[in-house]
Amino acid sequence: MACRISRLPASLLSFTLFALLFLSALDSVSAIKFSLPAHRYPNAKCIWNAVHENQLVIVTANVGAGPNQRVDVEIVDSSANKNVYLSKRGIKGETRLAITTHAEGEVGVCLKNHVEGDMGYEEASKLSRIVDLDVDIGADAVDYNAIANQESLSGLETEMRKIEGIIKEIIDEMSYLKNREERFTMTNVSTNERVQNFAWFTIVSLTGLGVWQILHLRAYFKRKYLID
């Protein structure tokens, strides 16, 4: 095995290392643990993640125990209208939610911790619940164990399926970045042309205005017999 790895092209090894580093970076930011304060009229705490169109997103929220509190969750997008993909009230323990994105942008997992029951403001302000949130996107959200059981895949075949999904996701990401670069280039070219056209228009306008002023003053001075 060592001999085969040593014979791989340097570009392939670099690509593989890049993919592994990229995925490890994604894994490091997909899970977060935090304390969610309770309030009578709480503001939503949202965790945002960048997504592409038609991507699978799996949200796993593990909410710790807490008396007189109700945690609600919503999954929304980053559009102006904040379209709601999914909403659930009173989640407890471990809750798994799955959505498929509609467009490019960001998806936010928003949580609110409501105070329930009769208690004073000072007592209610001390309430909170621990939330362990894990967001898996794209290839990370696919349950390859279930696929392996369904299609009777071996361990090696399952790993190859994972690598295939990862490579496809990276290719899609590179294609997306390429399209964005092309759009930005077209925008820069269009803006540059507009600036040049405006500059020429300004030069012509100022030149014409200067010539008109000279002719007008010359005619005025002639009428007043100030010049020949």
Backbone hydrogen bonds in HBPLUS format (Angstrom, degrees):
<---DONOR---> <-ACCEPTOR-->    atom                        ^
c    i                          cat <-CA-CA->   ^        H-A-AA   ^      H-
h    n   atom  resd res      DA  || num        DHA   H-A  angle D-A-AA Bond
n    s   type  num  typ     dist DA aas  dist angle  dist       angle   num
A0005-ILE N   A0001-MET O   3.02 MM   4  6.29 160.1  2.06 150.8 155.9     1
A0006-SER N   A0002-ALA O   3.03 MM   4  6.20 154.6  2.09 145.6 152.3     2
A0007-ARG N   A0003-CYS O   3.23 MM   4  6.45 131.7  2.48 138.6 150.1     3
A0007-ARG N   A0004-ARG O   3.16 MM   3  5.24 136.6  2.35  96.9 108.8     4
A0008-LEU N   A0005-ILE O   3.17 MM   3  5.38 159.9  2.21 106.5 112.7     5
A0013-LEU N   A0009-PRO O   3.08 MM   4  6.43 161.4  2.12 153.7 158.7     6
A0014-SER N   A0010-ALA O   2.87 MM   4  6.07 156.5  1.93 148.6 155.4     7
A0015-PHE N   A0011-SER O   2.90 MM   4  6.09 154.6  1.97 142.3 149.5     8
A0016-THR N   A0012-LEU O   2.89 MM   4  6.13 157.1  1.95 148.5 154.6     9
A0017-LEU N   A0013-LEU O   2.93 MM   4  6.15 162.7  1.96 150.3 154.6    10
A0018-PHE N   A0014-SER O   2.87 MM   4  6.05 156.7  1.93 146.7 153.7    11
A0019-ALA N   A0015-PHE O   2.91 MM   4  6.13 155.8  1.97 146.7 153.1    12
A0020-LEU N   A0016-THR O   2.97 MM   4  6.25 160.8  2.01 150.9 155.6    13
A0021-LEU N   A0017-LEU O   2.92 MM   4  6.13 162.8  1.95 151.2 155.9    14
A0022-PHE N   A0018-PHE O   2.82 MM   4  5.93 155.0  1.88 147.3 155.1    15
A0023-LEU N   A0019-ALA O   2.91 MM   4  6.11 160.1  1.95 149.8 154.6    16
A0024-SER N   A0020-LEU O   2.91 MM   4  6.06 156.6  1.96 145.9 152.9    17
A0025-ALA N   A0021-LEU O   2.96 MM   4  6.11 147.4  2.07 141.8 150.2    18
A0026-LEU N   A0022-PHE O   3.05 MM   4  6.36 151.2  2.13 142.5 150.4    19
A0027-ASP N   A0023-LEU O   2.91 MM   4  6.16 161.6  1.94 152.2 156.6    20
A0028-SER N   A0024-SER O   3.09 MM   4  6.21 143.9  2.23 137.8 146.6    21
A0029-VAL N   A0026-LEU O   3.19 MM   3  5.53 142.8  2.34 105.7 115.3    22
A0030-SER N   A0026-LEU O   3.09 MM   4  6.12 123.1  2.43 146.2 161.5    23
A0135-VAL N   A0030-SER O   2.87 MM 105  5.09 162.0  1.90 136.2 142.2    24
A0032-ILE N   A0133-LEU O   2.74 MM 101  5.25 158.7  1.78 157.2 164.3    25
A0133-LEU N   A0032-ILE O   2.73 MM 101  5.25 158.8  1.77 178.4 170.9    26
A0034-PHE N   A0131-VAL O   2.99 MM  97  5.54 159.4  2.03 154.1 159.8    27
A0131-VAL N   A0034-PHE O   2.85 MM  97  5.54 175.3  1.85 174.1 175.3    28
A0036-LEU N   A0129-ARG O   2.78 MM  93  5.26 171.8  1.79 152.8 155.7    29
A0129-ARG N   A0036-LEU O   3.09 MM  93  5.26 151.4  2.17 127.1 134.6    30
A0038-ALA N   A0127-LEU O   3.08 MM  89  5.44 161.4  2.12 135.2 130.6    31
A0039-HIS N   A0113-ASN O   3.05 MM  74  6.49 146.0  2.17 151.4 158.9    32
A0115-VAL N   A0039-HIS O   3.03 MM  76  5.29 141.1  2.18 120.5 122.1    33
A0045-LYS N   A0111-LEU O   2.93 MM  66  5.30 166.3  1.95 150.1 152.7    34
A0111-LEU N   A0045-LYS O   2.94 MM  66  5.30 158.8  1.99 134.6 138.9    35
A0047-ILE N   A0109-VAL O   2.97 MM  62  5.17 151.7  2.05 128.1 135.4    36
A0109-VAL N   A0047-ILE O   2.88 MM  62  5.17 160.4  1.92 140.5 143.6    37
A0049-ASN N   A0107-VAL O   2.94 MM  58  5.45 146.5  2.06 140.8 151.1    38
A0107-VAL N   A0049-ASN O   2.86 MM  58  5.45 160.6  1.90 155.6 159.0    39
A0051-VAL N   A0105-GLY O   2.91 MM  54  5.69 168.7  1.92 149.1 150.5    40
A0105-GLY N   A0051-VAL O   3.28 MM  54  5.69 155.0  2.35 153.1 146.0    41
A0054-ASN N   A0101-THR O   3.10 MM  47  4.88 140.4  2.27 113.4 119.3    42
A0101-THR N   A0055-GLN O   2.98 MM  46  5.33 161.0  2.02 146.1 147.6    43
A0138-GLY N   A0056-LEU O   2.86 MM  82  5.22 150.9  1.95 158.5 163.6    44
A0057-VAL N   A0099-ILE O   2.93 MM  42  5.38 164.3  1.95 160.1 159.1    45
A0099-ILE N   A0057-VAL O   3.00 MM  42  5.38 156.7  2.05 151.1 158.6    46
A0058-ILE N   A0136-ASP O   2.85 MM  78  5.12 163.9  1.88 152.4 157.7    47
A0136-ASP N   A0058-ILE O   2.86 MM  78  5.12 172.0  1.87 156.5 158.2    48
A0059-VAL N   A0097-LEU O   2.71 MM  38  5.02 169.3  1.72 158.4 161.7    49
A0097-LEU N   A0059-VAL O   2.75 MM  38  5.02 159.0  1.79 150.2 157.5    50
A0060-THR N   A0134-ASP O   2.82 MM  74  5.07 170.0  1.83 158.2 161.4    51
A0134-ASP N   A0060-THR O   2.86 MM  74  5.07 153.9  1.93 146.8 154.9    52
A0061-ALA N   A0095-THR O   2.83 MM  34  5.20 161.8  1.86 157.3 159.2    53
A0095-THR N   A0061-ALA O   2.78 MM  34  5.20 153.8  1.85 142.4 151.5    54
A0062-ASN N   A0132-ASP O   2.88 MM  70  4.96 163.1  1.91 140.0 145.7    55
A0132-ASP N   A0062-ASN O   2.90 MM  70  4.96 163.0  1.93 139.0 144.8    56
A0063-VAL N   A0093-GLY O   2.82 MM  30  4.94 156.7  1.87 139.0 135.2    57
A0064-GLY N   A0130-ILE O   2.73 MM  66  5.04 164.5  1.75 163.0 166.2    58
A0116-GLU N   A0068-ASN O   2.94 MM  48  4.78 172.2  1.94 123.3 123.7    59
A0070-ARG N   A0114-HIS O   2.90 MM  44  5.03 148.6  2.00 139.8 147.8    60
A0114-HIS N   A0070-ARG O   2.77 MM  44  5.03 167.5  1.78 151.8 147.8    61
A0091-ILE N   A0071-VAL O   2.90 MM  20  5.76 150.0  1.99 168.0 165.8    62
A0072-ASP N   A0112-LYS O   2.87 MM  40  5.26 155.3  1.93 149.9 157.6    63
A0112-LYS N   A0072-ASP O   2.97 MM  40  5.26 153.7  2.04 145.9 151.7    64
A0073-VAL N   A0088-LYS O   2.87 MM  15  5.40 168.8  1.89 163.3 167.0    65
A0088-LYS N   A0073-VAL O   2.85 MM  15  5.40 162.6  1.88 162.0 164.8    66
A0074-GLU N   A0110-CYS O   2.83 MM  36  5.14 151.6  1.91 149.0 157.4    67
A0110-CYS N   A0074-GLU O   2.76 MM  36  5.14 167.0  1.78 165.7 166.1    68
A0075-ILE N   A0086-LEU O   2.82 MM  11  5.25 159.1  1.86 157.2 159.6    69
A0085-TYR N   A0075-ILE O   2.67 MM  10  5.41 152.1  1.75 157.7 167.7    70
A0086-LEU N   A0075-ILE O   3.42 MM  11  5.25 153.8  2.50 132.7 137.6    71
A0076-VAL N   A0108-GLY O   2.93 MM  32  5.25 157.1  1.98 151.4 155.9    72
A0108-GLY N   A0076-VAL O   2.76 MM  32  5.25 161.7  1.79 148.3 154.6    73
A0077-ASP N   A0083-ASN O   3.05 MM   6  5.63 140.3  2.21 146.6 158.5    74
A0078-SER N   A0106-GLU O   3.04 MM  28  5.25 117.8  2.44 154.7 152.0    75
A0082-LYS N   A0079-SER O   3.11 MM   3  5.16 154.3  2.18 103.0 110.9    76
A0124-ALA N   A0120-GLY O   2.90 MM   4  6.08 158.6  1.94 149.2 155.9    77
A0125-SER N   A0121-TYR O   2.89 MM   4  6.02 145.4  2.01 146.8 155.6    78
A0126-LYS N   A0123-GLU O   3.28 MM   3  5.61 154.6  2.35 104.9 112.1    79
A0127-LEU N   A0124-ALA O   3.13 MM   3  5.48 163.1  2.16 111.6 116.9    80
A0140-ASP N   A0137-ILE O   3.34 MM   3  5.51 141.9  2.49 133.5 124.2    81
A0141-ALA N   A0138-GLY O   3.02 MM   3  5.47 146.2  2.14 108.7 118.5    82
A0142-VAL N   A0139-ALA O   3.31 MM   3  5.46 158.2  2.36 104.4 110.6    83
A0147-ILE N   A0143-ASP O   3.24 MM   4  6.62 154.2  2.31 142.4 149.7    84
A0148-ALA N   A0144-TYR O   2.83 MM   4  5.98 155.0  1.89 143.8 150.6    85
A0149-ASN N   A0145-ASN O   2.98 MM   4  6.24 155.5  2.04 145.6 151.5    86
A0150-GLN N   A0146-ALA O   2.92 MM   4  6.09 154.1  1.99 144.8 152.4    87
A0151-GLU N   A0147-ILE O   2.86 MM   4  5.95 161.4  1.89 153.7 157.9    88
A0152-SER N   A0148-ALA O   2.80 MM   4  5.34 108.7  2.32 134.0 146.9    89
A0153-LEU N   A0148-ALA O   2.93 MM   5  4.60 152.4  2.00 126.3 134.8    90
A0158-THR N   A0154-SER O   2.90 MM   4  6.12 150.9  1.98 149.0 157.2    91
A0159-GLU N   A0155-GLY O   3.03 MM   4  6.29 156.6  2.09 145.2 151.0    92
A0160-MET N   A0156-LEU O   2.91 MM   4  6.18 155.9  1.96 149.2 156.2    93
A0161-ARG N   A0157-GLU O   2.93 MM   4  6.13 148.0  2.03 141.1 149.7    94
A0162-LYS N   A0158-THR O   2.96 MM   4  6.30 149.6  2.05 145.0 153.4    95
A0163-ILE N   A0159-GLU O   2.91 MM   4  6.24 161.5  1.95 151.1 155.7    96
A0164-GLU N   A0160-MET O   2.86 MM   4  6.06 152.9  1.94 144.6 152.5    97
A0165-GLY N   A0161-ARG O   2.99 MM   4  6.25 157.4  2.05 145.6 150.9    98
A0166-ILE N   A0162-LYS O   2.90 MM   4  6.20 156.0  1.96 151.4 158.5    99
A0167-ILE N   A0163-ILE O   2.87 MM   4  6.06 166.7  1.88 154.4 157.4   100
A0168-LYS N   A0164-GLU O   2.98 MM   4  6.12 160.3  2.02 147.4 153.1   101
A0169-GLU N   A0165-GLY O   3.01 MM   4  6.17 152.7  2.09 141.9 149.3   102
A0170-ILE N   A0166-ILE O   2.96 MM   4  6.27 153.2  2.03 149.1 156.5   103
A0171-ILE N   A0167-ILE O   2.87 MM   4  6.12 159.1  1.92 151.6 157.4   104
A0172-ASP N   A0168-LYS O   2.90 MM   4  6.12 158.3  1.95 147.4 153.3   105
A0173-GLU N   A0169-GLU O   2.91 MM   4  6.13 151.0  2.00 141.3 149.7   106
A0174-MET N   A0170-ILE O   2.88 MM   4  6.16 157.5  1.93 150.7 156.2   107
A0175-SER N   A0171-ILE O   2.88 MM   4  6.10 154.3  1.95 147.9 155.3   108
A0176-TYR N   A0172-ASP O   2.87 MM   4  6.09 153.1  1.94 145.1 152.5   109
A0177-LEU N   A0173-GLU O   2.94 MM   4  6.22 158.8  1.99 148.5 153.9   110
A0178-LYS N   A0174-MET O   2.90 MM   4  6.09 150.1  1.99 142.5 151.1   111
A0179-ASN N   A0175-SER O   2.94 MM   4  6.20 158.6  1.99 149.1 154.1   112
A0180-ARG N   A0176-TYR O   2.96 MM   4  6.22 155.8  2.01 147.9 154.9   113
A0181-GLU N   A0177-LEU O   2.90 MM   4  6.11 153.8  1.97 144.3 151.5   114
A0182-GLU N   A0178-LYS O   2.95 MM   4  6.25 154.4  2.01 148.2 155.0   115
A0183-ARG N   A0179-ASN O   2.93 MM   4  6.22 156.4  1.99 147.6 154.0   116
A0184-PHE N   A0180-ARG O   2.88 MM   4  6.12 159.6  1.92 151.1 156.6   117
A0185-THR N   A0181-GLU O   2.86 MM   4  6.05 153.7  1.93 146.4 154.1   118
A0186-MET N   A0182-GLU O   2.95 MM   4  6.19 161.2  1.98 149.0 153.4   119
A0187-THR N   A0183-ARG O   2.92 MM   4  6.15 153.1  2.00 144.8 152.8   120
A0188-ASN N   A0184-PHE O   2.85 MM   4  6.09 156.0  1.91 148.1 154.4   121
A0189-VAL N   A0185-THR O   2.90 MM   4  6.15 161.9  1.94 152.2 157.1   122
A0190-SER N   A0186-MET O   2.92 MM   4  6.06 165.8  1.94 148.1 152.3   123
A0191-THR N   A0187-THR O   2.86 MM   4  6.01 159.0  1.91 147.3 153.6   124
A0192-ASN N   A0188-ASN O   2.85 MM   4  5.99 157.1  1.90 147.1 153.7   125
A0193-GLU N   A0189-VAL O   2.94 MM   4  6.21 156.5  2.00 150.6 156.6   126
A0194-ARG N   A0190-SER O   3.01 MM   4  6.26 158.1  2.05 147.6 153.5   127
A0195-VAL N   A0191-THR O   2.92 MM   4  6.15 156.8  1.98 149.7 156.0   128
A0196-GLN N   A0192-ASN O   2.96 MM   4  6.16 159.0  2.00 147.5 153.2   129
A0197-ASN N   A0193-GLU O   2.88 MM   4  6.09 162.6  1.91 150.5 155.4   130
A0198-PHE N   A0194-ARG O   2.88 MM   4  6.05 156.8  1.93 145.6 152.2   131
A0199-ALA N   A0195-VAL O   2.86 MM   4  6.06 150.9  1.95 143.9 152.5   132
A0200-TRP N   A0196-GLN O   2.91 MM   4  6.23 162.3  1.95 155.0 158.6   133
A0201-PHE N   A0197-ASN O   2.90 MM   4  6.09 158.4  1.95 146.1 152.7   134
A0202-THR N   A0198-PHE O   2.85 MM   4  6.05 152.3  1.92 144.8 152.4   135
A0203-ILE N   A0199-ALA O   2.93 MM   4  6.22 157.9  1.98 149.4 155.2   136
A0204-VAL N   A0200-TRP O   2.90 MM   4  6.10 171.3  1.91 156.0 158.2   137
A0205-SER N   A0201-PHE O   2.89 MM   4  5.95 159.9  1.93 145.1 151.5   138
A0206-LEU N   A0202-THR O   2.91 MM   4  6.04 165.9  1.93 150.3 154.0   139
A0207-THR N   A0203-ILE O   2.88 MM   4  6.01 158.9  1.93 149.2 155.8   140
A0208-GLY N   A0204-VAL O   2.85 MM   4  6.01 165.8  1.87 151.4 155.5   141
A0209-LEU N   A0205-SER O   2.86 MM   4  6.01 158.0  1.90 147.9 154.6   142
A0210-GLY N   A0206-LEU O   2.85 MM   4  6.01 152.8  1.93 144.1 151.5   143
A0211-VAL N   A0207-THR O   2.94 MM   4  6.22 162.2  1.97 153.0 157.3   144
A0212-TRP N   A0208-GLY O   2.93 MM   4  6.11 161.7  1.97 148.3 153.7   145
A0213-GLN N   A0209-LEU O   2.97 MM   4  6.16 154.1  2.04 144.7 151.5   146
A0214-ILE N   A0210-GLY O   3.00 MM   4  6.25 158.9  2.05 149.0 154.6   147
A0215-LEU N   A0211-VAL O   2.97 MM   4  6.25 169.0  1.99 156.2 158.6   148
A0216-HIS N   A0212-TRP O   2.86 MM   4  5.95 158.2  1.90 147.3 154.2   149
A0217-LEU N   A0213-GLN O   2.85 MM   4  5.99 167.0  1.87 151.3 154.8   150
A0218-ARG N   A0214-ILE O   2.90 MM   4  6.02 153.3  1.97 146.5 154.7   151
A0219-ALA N   A0215-LEU O   2.95 MM   4  6.13 161.5  1.98 147.5 152.0   152
A0220-TYR N   A0216-HIS O   2.95 MM   4  6.15 153.0  2.02 145.4 153.4   153
A0221-PHE N   A0217-LEU O   2.90 MM   4  6.05 165.7  1.92 151.1 154.2   154
A0222-LYS N   A0218-ARG O   3.02 MM   4  6.21 148.4  2.13 142.8 151.7   155
A0223-ARG N   A0219-ALA O   3.05 MM   4  6.30 153.2  2.12 145.2 151.6   156
A0224-LYS N   A0220-TYR O   3.09 MM   4  6.39 143.1  2.23 144.0 154.2   157
A0226-LEU N   A0221-PHE O   2.80 MM   5  5.11 164.2  1.83 161.2 158.0   158
A0225-TYR N   A0222-LYS O   3.05 MM   3  4.87 158.9  2.09 102.1 107.4   159
